[in-house]
Amino acid sequence: MSRFVVGKMKSPGTGGKDARAGYKYSMITTREETSMRQNITTKPDLELETFRPNLSEKSDLLQTDQIEKLAKHLPPRTVGYPWTLIYSTAKHGMSLKTLYRSMTGVDTPMLLVIKDSDGQLFGALASEPFKISDCFYGTGETFLFTFYPEFKTFKWTGDNMFFIKGDLDSLAFGGGGGEIGLWLDGDLYHGRSHSCKTFDNCILSKKEDFYIQDIEIWAFE
């Protein structure tokens, strides 16, 4: 905080004027105030650094600003960990089986980023690695996102627990009412997006049916 110090000025008598006119006021800035001002100045920079994760390698799909937007919505347990590229169609080919194999030995949430033939980016954050399953799995950390036409995330509504479902022929996110939020085929060539009760999402791509151009999957370790 600041303190005011009053000092007597060498001046003629004040007569009928306010006696305070004969005094000079000085403001002293304390160490606490200086520290507080420094914190205010550096806080935005610290927040920016918090949401700018380190990547094991450059993403071919995400720009820096898009990475920062996604980072702000990731589960707290991922904060501080570098993003590690686990799978990409550019490196590993278009195969759901290969995608499942890339999950071996990994135990973190997974960020799935899709670029379709229209050049749009969207995807999902899975609370755990992808796997073949007899039923839906995952937790409420799972969400869908899209950058079309602007960045939006679609978190769990609590309506059901149809988070993630994997088999040899497809990978799906969300469900309810006979609709799936995001669905990919076994060749990672064709996909579909529709509004679902799990996430109350809009269609993530321009069209309900889309063709996959590239995929990246990032772990946090």
N, C-alpha and C positions, 0 to 999 in steps of 0.2 A: 504494500500500500504506500501512498505518498503522504508526507508530513509537511505542514506549513510552519516555517520558522519566522518569527517576527523580530525585526531589528529596528532600533531607534535611528531615525535619520537626523543628521545635523542640519536643522532648518529653523527659521524664525518661528516664533510662537504661532499657534494656530488661531488664536482669537476665538471668535464664535463658531468657527468651522468645526466639522467633525474631527475629533481627536485622532481618529484613525488615519487621517490624511498625512500625519507626520510620521507614519511608520512605513517601512518597506517590507514586502512579503517575498519570501523565497520558497520554492518548492524543491524538496529533496526526494529523489527517487530511491527507494530502498532496494536492497538486494532481492527481496521476494518479488517486487514488481518487475524488476529486470528479468528475473527468471521466468515469470509468468508471460511476459511479452515474447521472450524467446520461444517458449512452448507454443504460443499461438502462431508464431511465424513458421515453426518447423512442423507443426501437426499435419497440415495437408501433405507435406513431403513424406512424412512417415506413413500416412494412410496410403499414399500412392505406392510406396515401396511394399507395403503389406499385400496389396493386390496385384503385384507384378512378380509372378513366380518365375523361378529359373526353370528352363526347359532343357532336357538332355540333348536336344537338337532342335533346329529350326522347324517350325510347323510349315507344311506346304499348303495348309488350308486356312489357318487362323492368322489374322493380323494382330499386332500388339494390342490395339484398343479392344479387340474382340476377346482376347485372352484375359485382359483385365476385367471386362464385364462379367465373363464367366466365373472368374476367380472369386468375385464378391458373393456368389451364390453357392459355392461349394461347401460341403459339410465342414464344421470346425476342425474335425480330426485330420483334414487334409492340409490345413494351413501350415506353412513353413516347410513343407516337403516339396522337392523338385518334381516337375512333371516329367515322367519317363515314357517315351513312345514304346508301347508294347506291340502294337500291330498297325500296319498301314497297307492298303491295297497296292500302293506304289512299290513297296518292298517285298510283300509276302504274297501278292496275288489275290484274286477275287474268290475266296473260299471260306465258307462258314466253319468248316472243319479245321482249317488252319487257324482261324480266329480263336476257336475253342482251345486249340493246343497252345497258343501263345499265352494263355492264362495260367499255365502250369507254374506252381511255386509262387504265385502272386496273391497277396491278400490285402488289397486296398480297394476303395471305390474305383470305378472305371468311367472315364469321360469318352463317350462315343460321339465323334464329329463326322457328319455326312455332308458331302457336296454332291448335289444332283446334276443332271444334264442341263438344267436351267441355270446353273451357277449359284444356286441358293445353298446356304449353310444352315443346318439344324441338327438335332440329335438328342442325346439323353445322358444323364448322369446316373449310373447304376451304383447302388449301395455296396455291391460286391462283384467279384469277377463273373464273367459270363460262363455258363455251363449248360450241359444237357440236363434237363429236369423233367420229372413227371408232372409237376404242377408249378404254379407260380411261386417265385421266391423273391427275397429282397425286403427292404424296410422303407419307411417313410422318407428317408434321405433321398430316395430316387426321384428324379424330376425330368421333365422334357423341356426343350428350349428351341427357339428358332431365331434367326436373324432376318427373317422375311415377314413383313416389309421393314420391321424394326426389331430390336432385341427384346425378347420376352421369355420368361421362364414360367413353367406350369408345375406347381408343387402339388404334393399329395392332398387330395380333398378330404380323405378319411372315409370316403364312401365305400370303398372296398380295398382289398389288399392284392390286386392283380398287378403287381409291380413289373416283374420280368419273367419271361417263359422262354426256354431254349430247347430246341430239338435239332435233329440232323437237317431238317428241311427249312427251318425258319428261326428267327429271333424276334420276340415281340415284347412291347412295353404297354402296360395299361389295358384296361378292358371294362366291360360292363355294357349292358344293353345291346350285346352282339357286335360291338365295335371295338377296334384296337387302336390305341393312340399312335403307335409306330410299329410297323412290321417290315421285316427284311426277309427275302427268300434265301434259300441255301446257297445260291451262286453269288449272292451279294450283287445282283444285277438289277433286280426289280424290288421296289418298295411301295408301301402304302401308308398313308396317315389319315386319321379320322378323329373327330372329337370323341373322348371317352370319359366315363364317370370317374376313373381313378385320378385323373389330373385336370379334368374340365378344360382341356386344351382346345385350341383351334387347329385346323389343318396346318401342319408345320411347313409344308412345301407349297409351291404355287398351286399344284394340282393334287388331288387325292392320290392318284397313282403317279409314281415318278421312277426315273431310271438313275441308278447310282453311278456317279463318276469316280469318286474317291471316298475312302474312309480312313480316319485315324482314330486310334484308341490310346488314351493316355492313362497311366497309373500314377500314383502319388507315393513315391518311395525314394 
